Amino acid sequence: MIEYEKASASDLPVITELYQDAFPEALQAIFGKARLPSAAVFDLLNGLYQLESPGFIVARDGGRLAGFIIVMS
């Protein structure tokens, strides 16, 4: 069963990997690489999380983080 909840800061490393796995074409088009250094993506997502943490929602399937959405105001 999939459950949804507010993300925590400890979810950011997994969100970082899910982001890179989900958008290789966009990363390639923008940066010329299908994957970026994880630390760079983490820093970007962490900055957004610090600004809009209530907008980070995760989906868990059996406790495993399976997806996310970021809603910015």
N, C-alpha and C positions, 0 to 999 in steps of 0.2 A: 504494500500500500504506500502510495506517495503522500508525504506530508510536507506542508509548506510552513516556513517560519522565517523570522528575521535572522539574517546572517550575523555571525559574530566575527571578530577580528581573526580568530583562529581558523576560520573558513577561507581566508584570503589565499593561502597557498594553493588550495584545491581549485578555487575559483580562477586563479591565474592560469592553471593548466587547462581547465575546461575552456576558458576564453581562447587560448591559443589553438586548442583542438577544434573549436567551433568555427573559427574565422581565418583559416589559412589563406584563402583567396583575397580577402580584404587586406590582410597584413602584407601579402605579396604585392598587391596593387599600390599600397601606400608606401611601404618601406623597402620593397624589392626583396623581401625575405618572407617565407611562409611561417617562420617562427622567429621570435625575438628573444634576446636574453631574458630569462624568467624574472630576474631581478628588476629589469626595466618595466615589465608589465606589472609586476607586483607593486612597484613604487607608484605607478599610475593608479592602479585600483585602490591601493591603500590611501592615496590622497583623496580620491573620490569618496571612499568609505568614511574618512575623517570629516568630510563636508556633509555627506548625505547618508549616514549609516542606516536610517530607517528605510531608505529606498533599496537596500540590498536584501533581497529575498532569496532563500535557497529552497530547493526541492530535495527531499531525502527519500530514498527508496530503501526501506529496511535499515535505516540509520546511515546509509552511505550517501554522501552528497552527490547527487546525480545531475543537478542543473541549477541555474540561477537566473535572476533577472535584476537589472539595475534600473530603478525609476528615479529620475532626477526632477526636482521641482523647478 
